[in-house]
Amino acid sequence: MDCKKALTEADGDIEKAIDILRKKGQKVSASRSDRETTEGAVFIKTNEEATEAVLIALTCETDFVAKNEDFQAAGQKIVEIAFDQRPSTVEDLLQLKFDSLTVGEKIIELVGKIGEKIEIGAYERLEGEAVVPYVHSNNKLGVIVALKNVEGDVTEAGKNVAMQIAAMRPVAVDKDGVDQTTIDRELEIGREQAVAEGKPEHIIDKIAQGKLNKFFKDSTLLNQDYVKDPGMTVAKYLDSVSKGLTVSAFKRIAIGE
């Protein structure tokens, strides 16, 4: 009906009707700018050599729209554009060509057609000796993990680690990857907890350091207990698959978290 009305307004001129719909999309987008896009889907593309991957989240307001055929097709095309053109940021991605439009204009057009706020919620790229993708069954969570010291086929090991990342949400590969702001915050929390528990002043810093070490174990990937076998860490699991096999980097995108 929207298309019919646009054609009527444009006196049958298809190009003018498309412009009208796009303008409507801009109006819809503006009027819904305060809406939260807590639904959507993740899309991943890897190269044939499995050494590079791109992960994006296309978000919307409702799960119904996330399953819409046009929404899914747009997400797949956008991730392919991102893979081929290698933009640095989401803003750069929005400026790339999507057929006769830009990616940003295509999203505006989609907003006009569907009537919900739609946006690119996240965009990540990863390269490595082997890059393994994982998309959770609801298509709302995606992981790409890069492995190094690779010998032979490590797809299964990579998927197992990607599932670990999906479930356990590590903040970094190991403690060296944790930013100083996070470390300072964890130390401060540890000190405050020690004071609240009435611990002697001279051991408060030592207690805080112990709590930080516990944080490193629980929140950095290689130090976490491996979920499929809690008797070993993720680092030991990978080493058991192939001597020296480890993770160089990972990216995790979850919609609605």
C-alpha positions, 0 to 999 in steps of 0.5 A: 500500500505504501508503494501504491500511494507513493506511485500515485503521489509521483504520477506513476514515476517509479524513480520519483516514487522511490525518492518519496519512499526514501524520504518517508524512511527518513521521517520514520527513522527520525520519529523512531530515533529514541526507540531501542533496537534490542532485536536483530540478527548477526551476519558473518562472512569468511574467506575461502582460506578461513584466514579472515572474517567479518561480523556485523549486527543489524539491529531492529525493534522486534524479533518479527522484523529480524526474521523478515526476508528483506531484513535478512537479505540486507544484512547478508549483503551488508556483511559482504560489502564490509568484507569486500570493501574493508571499511574502518568503522561503521560510519565508513561502512554506511558510506559504501555503495549498496547497488545504486544507493549507499548502505546508509541510504539502503537502511533508510529505505528499509526503515521506510518499507518496514516501519521500524528503526534499523541500524548497524549495531556493530561491525568487527573484522579479524584476521589470523592463521585460522579464523573460525566463525560461530553463530548461536542458533537464535542468530543473535550472537556471533563470534569469530576467533583467530588461532595461531600456531596452527597445524592441520584442521583446527575447525572443531577446536576453533568452534569449541573455543568460539562457543566458550566465548559465546557462553562465558563472555571473556573480556580479553584473550589473557591478562595482558589484553585487559586494559588498565582502566579495568584493572584499576577498577577491579583493584579498587573494588577489591580494596573496598570489599576488604575494608567492608569485611574489616580486614587489617589495613596492611593486607588490603592491597594483597587481598585486592591483588588476589581478587584481581587474579581471580578476575583474570582467571574468570574473565580472560579466555585462556585462563577460564575453565574449559566448559566442556571439561572443567578439569582444564583451562582453555589454554590447556585444551588447545594445547591438547589438540595441537602443541602450541595451538592458542588464540591470538584474538576474538570478537563477540557480538550479542544483540540485546545484552 
